[in-house]
Amino acid sequence: MDPDKQQQLAGLLADASSAVVFTGAGISTDSGIPDFRSPGGLWSRFRPIEFNDFISSEEQRREAWQRKFDMDAELGNPRPNAGHQAIARLVELGIVSAVITQNIDGLHQAAGITPDQVIELHGNSTFARCLDCSLRYELEAIKAQFLVDLQPPYCSECGGIIKSAVISFGQMMPELEMARAESVTRDADLFIAIGSSLQVYPAAGFPILAAEIGTPLVIINRDATDLDHLAELVILDEITPTLSSLMDN
């Protein structure tokens, strides 16, 4: 990272006590999780299953669960990388008050950030819920039964459809999480977007909101984004080395 930009970022962090970090796929690629939207990513290999198709078709639900377990097997057991650990350390130091993430991997929590400080805009792929009664299900039991009968699961309590706790294409964004994200953005004294192309809405609206209300906006990403002109500081570099260098110095 450019030494002058590193010093500028360190100064912004030193003055912050309620910073918000906003993360995208770029924070997790060094944990072995591909950016699904990039060339060769999941969405270039498979047509996404729309939410309404999942709800209305048992065959589509079966296909969705088969893809889910195949993808989990392909990814193995991803662990937080040094970038996740750096953000967790900033939370521990009381500099960062909340993390808004577009990611579904749960790696911010695995790095030690408490769940109440992580706002997951697109859900979480590490567990499932009944779409009717919201009962939580762990994936191990669902997978064990699915591998036996290849039947999509139904809730043992109410009979409702069970779905991975990820927000699918065509599914409503989680109202509570969206409201929380807006609240912490409005309260932030610094907003740092990390590893996101800032092209997916409504999530990308939060860094725009931060800039509009006068909160210093920092963008750290490998490639330029359409919102760079709104930022007080733009760092175009690899994510993990950049965050590691920041914490080391």
Backbone torsions as a table, in degrees:
resi	resn	phi	psi	omega
1	MET	NA	142.1	177.4
2	ASP	-56.5	127.0	-176.3
3	PRO	-57.4	-37.8	179.8
4	ASP	-66.2	-40.8	178.7
5	LYS	-69.6	-36.0	176.3
6	GLN	-62.0	-42.9	179.1
7	GLN	-65.6	-39.5	179.3
8	GLN	-64.8	-43.2	178.5
9	LEU	-65.1	-41.5	178.1
10	ALA	-60.9	-38.7	178.2
11	GLY	-65.8	-41.5	177.8
12	LEU	-63.4	-41.0	178.9
13	LEU	-67.8	-37.0	-179.8
14	ALA	-63.5	-29.8	-179.0
15	ASP	-88.7	-4.8	-173.3
16	ALA	-97.4	147.3	173.7
17	SER	-135.5	-4.5	177.0
18	SER	-144.5	46.5	179.2
19	ALA	-69.0	150.1	174.3
20	VAL	-116.6	132.0	174.4
21	VAL	-105.5	132.7	-179.8
22	PHE	-117.3	120.3	-173.7
23	THR	-119.3	147.7	174.6
24	GLY	-123.7	-166.3	-172.1
25	ALA	-58.1	-28.8	-175.9
26	GLY	-63.1	-20.9	178.9
27	ILE	-74.7	-22.7	-172.4
28	SER	-107.9	-4.7	-178.3
29	THR	-63.6	-31.9	178.0
30	ASP	-75.9	-4.6	171.0
31	SER	-94.6	5.5	178.1
32	GLY	89.6	11.9	179.8
33	ILE	-101.0	115.7	-176.8
34	PRO	-72.6	155.8	171.0
35	ASP	-75.3	111.4	-173.5
36	PHE	-59.2	-26.9	-175.7
37	ARG	-89.9	-7.3	-178.2
38	SER	-78.7	162.4	176.0
39	PRO	-55.8	129.7	-176.6
40	GLY	87.0	-6.3	177.8
41	GLY	-74.3	177.9	-172.9
42	LEU	-57.4	-42.1	-174.2
43	TRP	-74.4	-12.5	172.9
44	SER	-87.9	-13.5	179.7
45	ARG	-98.8	-31.5	-178.1
46	PHE	-134.0	143.0	172.0
47	ARG	-72.3	127.0	179.2
48	PRO	-58.2	142.5	176.9
49	ILE	-86.5	116.2	-178.6
50	GLU	-68.3	151.9	-177.8
51	PHE	-57.8	-45.7	-178.8
52	ASN	-63.4	-34.3	176.6
53	ASP	-68.2	-39.3	177.8
54	PHE	-60.9	-44.3	-177.3
55	ILE	-67.8	-39.8	-169.6
56	SER	-90.9	-13.5	-173.3
57	SER	-130.0	119.6	176.6
58	GLU	-64.1	-34.8	178.8
59	GLU	-64.2	-39.4	177.3
60	GLN	-67.6	-35.7	176.5
61	ARG	-66.2	-40.8	177.9
62	ARG	-61.8	-44.1	178.8
63	GLU	-62.7	-41.0	-179.5
64	ALA	-63.2	-43.4	-179.8
65	TRP	-69.3	-37.4	177.2
66	GLN	-61.9	-44.7	176.5
67	ARG	-60.6	-42.6	-178.2
68	LYS	-57.9	-50.4	-176.2
69	PHE	-72.5	-33.5	175.4
70	ASP	-64.0	-42.9	-179.1
71	MET	-66.9	-41.2	178.0
72	ASP	-60.2	-40.5	179.1
73	ALA	-65.9	-37.1	179.9
74	GLU	-67.6	-37.9	-177.3
75	LEU	-79.8	-22.4	-176.6
76	GLY	74.7	-133.6	-178.0
77	ASN	-122.8	80.8	-176.6
78	PRO	-60.8	141.6	178.6
79	ARG	-120.0	155.7	177.0
80	PRO	-58.4	140.4	176.4
81	ASN	-99.0	-175.8	-176.0
82	ALA	-63.0	-26.5	176.5
83	GLY	-66.9	-46.0	175.3
84	HIS	-59.7	-42.3	-178.2
85	GLN	-65.1	-36.6	178.8
86	ALA	-64.6	-42.9	178.4
87	ILE	-64.9	-41.5	178.0
88	ALA	-60.8	-37.0	178.6
89	ARG	-66.6	-38.9	177.8
90	LEU	-65.0	-34.8	174.5
91	VAL	-66.4	-45.3	-179.6
92	GLU	-60.4	-35.3	-179.5
93	LEU	-77.0	-7.0	179.9
94	GLY	81.7	13.7	178.7
95	ILE	-86.2	-43.1	178.5
96	VAL	-102.0	127.5	-177.7
97	SER	-97.1	-22.5	-178.1
98	ALA	-157.7	151.9	174.8
99	VAL	-119.5	121.1	172.1
100	ILE	-99.0	126.8	-177.8
101	THR	-130.1	142.9	171.1
102	GLN	-87.3	-7.6	-174.5
103	ASN	-83.6	156.8	-176.5
104	ILE	-117.6	13.4	-169.3
105	ASP	-91.5	-10.1	179.4
106	GLY	70.1	14.2	-174.1
107	LEU	-76.3	-22.8	174.6
108	HIS	-65.9	-41.9	177.3
109	GLN	-67.5	-39.3	178.7
110	ALA	-63.5	-26.2	178.0
111	ALA	-79.7	-7.2	175.0
112	GLY	115.1	0.4	177.2
113	ILE	-79.5	133.6	-177.9
114	THR	-66.5	144.8	-177.0
115	PRO	-55.9	-31.0	-178.2
116	ASP	-72.4	-11.3	177.4
117	GLN	-100.8	1.1	179.0
118	VAL	-113.5	123.2	-179.9
119	ILE	-108.5	110.0	-174.6
120	GLU	-97.7	102.0	-175.5
121	LEU	-70.7	-29.3	-175.4
122	HIS	-112.8	16.3	175.6
123	GLY	88.9	-163.4	-174.3
124	ASN	-144.3	127.3	-175.3
125	SER	-88.6	1.2	-173.7
126	THR	-92.2	-0.1	174.4
127	PHE	-152.9	-179.8	-178.4
128	ALA	-133.9	164.6	177.1
129	ARG	-140.5	152.7	169.4
130	CYS	-73.1	132.5	-178.7
131	LEU	-73.7	-14.9	-179.5
132	ASP	-96.3	-52.4	-174.9
133	CYS	-105.7	-4.1	176.7
134	SER	69.6	11.7	176.9
135	LEU	-60.5	134.0	-178.3
136	ARG	-83.7	140.6	176.2
137	TYR	-127.4	138.1	173.8
138	GLU	-83.9	148.3	-170.7
139	LEU	-73.2	-26.0	-175.5
140	GLU	-59.8	-45.2	-178.4
141	ALA	-68.5	-40.0	178.8
142	ILE	-63.3	-43.5	-179.1
143	LYS	-63.9	-43.2	-178.2
144	ALA	-58.9	-43.5	179.7
145	GLN	-72.1	-38.8	-178.8
146	PHE	-62.9	-39.2	-179.1
147	LEU	-67.6	-20.6	178.1
148	VAL	-81.7	-49.1	-171.5
149	ASP	-116.8	-6.3	-179.0
150	LEU	55.5	30.5	178.7
151	GLN	-105.7	134.7	176.9
152	PRO	-63.7	144.3	-171.9
153	PRO	-79.8	152.6	173.6
154	TYR	-126.7	152.6	-174.8
155	CYS	-65.8	132.5	179.0
156	SER	-73.6	-17.4	-178.6
157	GLU	-91.5	-45.5	-173.1
158	CYS	-124.5	-6.3	-179.8
159	GLY	82.9	4.8	-178.6
160	GLY	-72.9	169.1	178.8
161	ILE	-74.9	131.6	175.3
162	ILE	-95.9	136.7	-178.5
163	LYS	-138.6	143.7	170.1
164	SER	-50.3	141.7	-172.5
165	ALA	-78.2	34.0	177.1
166	VAL	-99.0	143.7	174.9
167	ILE	-78.9	116.1	-177.4
168	SER	-85.3	165.3	173.1
169	PHE	-58.0	129.9	-179.9
170	GLY	86.9	-4.5	178.8
171	GLN	-90.9	144.7	178.9
172	MET	-60.5	139.9	172.9
173	MET	-65.4	149.3	-178.9
174	PRO	-69.3	115.2	-173.3
175	GLU	-60.9	-43.2	-178.0
176	LEU	-63.2	-44.4	-178.6
177	GLU	-67.9	-38.0	177.1
178	MET	-63.6	-41.5	178.9
179	ALA	-66.4	-40.9	177.8
180	ARG	-63.0	-42.5	-179.6
181	ALA	-62.4	-41.2	178.0
182	GLU	-65.1	-40.9	-178.5
183	SER	-63.1	-48.2	-178.1
184	VAL	-69.1	-31.1	177.0
185	THR	-65.1	-42.9	179.8
186	ARG	-67.3	-28.5	-178.5
187	ASP	-89.5	-8.1	-173.2
188	ALA	-72.3	145.4	171.7
189	ASP	-101.9	-0.4	174.9
190	LEU	-161.6	138.2	-179.8
191	PHE	-126.2	121.1	-176.6
192	ILE	-119.3	115.1	176.5
193	ALA	-95.8	125.3	-172.9
194	ILE	-127.7	125.3	170.8
195	GLY	67.8	30.5	179.4
196	SER	-126.1	140.0	174.5
197	SER	-72.7	-15.0	-180.0
198	LEU	56.5	40.7	179.4
199	GLN	-114.9	-11.6	-175.2
200	VAL	-98.7	119.0	-179.5
201	TYR	-107.5	151.7	11.7
202	PRO	-84.2	-1.8	-176.0
203	ALA	-57.1	-41.9	-177.3
204	ALA	-67.8	-7.2	176.7
205	GLY	-71.0	-19.9	-177.0
206	PHE	-71.7	-45.0	173.3
207	PRO	-63.0	-32.1	175.5
208	ILE	-64.1	-44.9	177.9
209	LEU	-58.8	-45.1	-180.0
210	ALA	-57.2	-46.3	-179.7
211	ALA	-64.9	-39.2	-177.0
212	GLU	-65.5	-32.1	-178.8
213	ILE	-93.6	6.7	173.1
214	GLY	91.0	10.5	177.2
215	THR	-79.1	132.4	177.6
216	PRO	-56.1	128.6	-179.1
217	LEU	-111.4	127.5	175.4
218	VAL	-115.7	134.5	176.4
219	ILE	-120.3	121.5	176.6
220	ILE	-118.1	116.1	-177.0
221	ASN	-157.6	155.8	178.7
222	ARG	-66.9	-37.4	-177.4
223	ASP	-119.4	159.8	177.2
224	ALA	-63.1	151.7	177.1
225	THR	-121.5	166.6	179.3
226	ASP	-72.1	-10.2	-177.8
227	LEU	-104.7	5.6	-177.1
228	ASP	-56.7	-32.1	-177.5
229	HIS	-68.3	-15.9	179.1
230	LEU	-88.4	-12.0	-170.1
231	ALA	-89.1	145.0	172.6
232	GLU	-74.5	-30.1	-179.2
233	LEU	-143.7	130.1	176.4
234	VAL	-122.2	125.9	177.6
235	ILE	-119.3	112.0	179.0
236	LEU	-100.2	100.5	-174.8
237	ASP	-163.9	172.6	174.8
238	GLU	-66.4	139.8	-169.9
239	ILE	-69.9	-55.1	-173.6
240	THR	-61.0	-49.3	177.8
241	PRO	-60.9	-35.7	-179.7
242	THR	-63.6	-47.8	-178.7
243	LEU	-70.2	-37.0	177.6
244	SER	-63.3	-43.4	179.3
245	SER	-62.8	-39.9	179.3
246	LEU	-60.0	-46.5	-176.9
247	MET	-73.1	-31.3	179.8
248	ASP	-69.4	-24.9	-176.4
249	ASN	-108.3	NA	NA
